[in-house]
Amino acid sequence: MSQHDCDLLIVGAGILGLAHAWAGAKRGLKVKVFERSHTPLGASIRNFGQALVGGQAPGAMLNLARQARGLWADLGQAAGISLHQQGSLLFARTEAEEALLQAFVDGRGEELGYRTELLRGDALNALYDGRFSHHRAALHGLDDQQLYSREALPQIVDYLAREHGVEFHFSTLVRDVESGSALTSAGRFTARHIVVCSGHDYQTLLADQMARLQPQVCRLQMLRARPSQPLALQHALLTGLSCTHYGAFSDLPEAEAIRAQVRREQPELESLGIHLLISPTPYGDLIIGDSHDYGSDASPFNAESTDRIMLDLAEHTLGMKVEVVERWQGVYGSRGPGPFSVTRAADGVTAVLMHTGLGMSVGLGLGERTIAALLGEGIWPNALAA
C-alpha cells in the first residue's frame, strides 16, 4: 500500500471540512485534509462566528443546528475555543417587527420548542444598563452561541492535528478526485472515502455534478468597528430585518408586513439584501454586516454607500457611533437546491456543500451525519427532511 493511503480524505479546511475531519477522527479513521491556501481563508474565516439555533427553519436545519450546538460545546472545551453562550438578541425596532416576534413566540416557537424569550419593559431596559431601551422588544435566543472565527478555526486545526493525528496539507491544490484517489499539487493520494467541502468553488472539482445543482455565489460586505463607548458585548445581535431572511421567521404571515414597510421606507435594504448582524470579538471591537449580492462570480468592488447603510443601522441599534477599523468581503456558495446538498458523485466520493451562510450553525451536525452515513451508521443527510 502507498504511504499516502488514508481512510478519509477531506478537500477543504473550512468549518465543513473540519467538521467531517473531526467526525472521522473520533471514529478512529486515519484522516488527511487538503486546503489550497496556507491557512483557512474562505467563508468560515470571514463570517460572524454566529452559531444560531433560534433562527433556523423547521425541519432539517433546526435539527442540525440543535445537534451542532452540543457538538460545539464538546469541541469548544476540547480545543480551548472561547464560546459566548449567553445567546443572541434580536431587536424589534418597529410595530411590525414586534408583532412578528410575538407571533413566533406564541406559535411556531412554542410548538417546535425553540428556546426563546421575548423581552419588553424592565427586562429590555435591564440589558446592558439600558443601552437598547430604544427598541420595542428583544427576542432572546437562549441556545445561540458565538465564537471568533479567525482564532477558532486555527484552534480546531491545531487540536485535530495534535490530539487526533489528522494530517493537514495546506498550500496544496486538489486538482482531481475519482474513486479511491485524489490528484494534488503534492502528488496522488489514495483513500477509502473522499469528501469534497470546496465551498463556493464549483469549477475545480466535480464541475459537472455541481453545475447540475445550479448554485450561485453570494458576496457580502463586512466591517470591523470600534464602539465609541465601552461595551462589553456578550451576545450576538440581530434586528427585525433578519426576520425576512432566516427560515424560522421568513415564511410567517407577519413577515410580509415587515417587507412592505421596508419597500415603502427603505427599499435599498431589500435590493442590497441588507439585514444587520453584530458580533463581538475578544478585543472589544465588533463585526458588522451584511449585504447580499448574488451571481455566478463575486465582484471585487465594494460600494461605500452599502457600508454606510449598515453602519447607520449599527449605530442606531447600539445607540452610539462606531469607528471602522477594517473592511472585507465574505463569499459563500448560495441558492442551490436547498440550504445544503450532499452529493455522492462517485463510488467513495461525496461532495458536501452549504448553499447558505449558515455553515457555522449547522456544519458540525452535518459533518457528523455525513460521516455516519458513509460508515453505514445512519441515513444520508437530506435538506428536505428532518
KAGIJO-V160736 format. One record per run of one state. SS is the DSSP state (A for helix, B for strand, O for the rest). FROM is the first residue (numbers start at 1). TO is the last residue. If there is no record, write none. Layout:
# KAGIJO-V160736
SS/FROM/TO ; SS/FROM/TO
This chain:
# KAGIJO-V160736
O/1/5 ; B/6/11 ; O/12/14 ; A/15/26 ; O/27/30 ; B/31/34 ; O/35/42 ; A/43/46 ; O/47/49 ; B/50/51 ; O/52/59 ; A/60/79 ; O/80/83 ; B/84/84 ; O/85/87 ; B/88/92 ; O/93/94 ; A/95/111 ; O/112/115 ; B/116/119 ; O/120/120 ; A/121/125 ; O/126/126 ; A/127/130 ; O/131/136 ; B/137/141 ; O/142/144 ; B/145/146 ; O/147/148 ; A/149/164 ; O/165/166 ; B/167/169 ; O/170/173 ; B/174/178 ; O/179/180 ; B/181/184 ; O/185/186 ; B/187/196 ; O/197/206 ; A/207/211 ; O/212/215 ; B/216/227 ; O/228/235 ; B/236/239 ; A/240/244 ; O/245/254 ; A/255/265 ; O/266/266 ; A/267/271 ; O/272/276 ; B/277/280 ; O/281/284 ; B/285/289 ; O/290/292 ; B/293/295 ; O/296/303 ; A/304/318 ; O/319/321 ; B/322/334 ; O/335/339 ; B/340/346 ; O/347/348 ; B/349/354 ; O/355/358 ; A/359/374 ; O/375/386
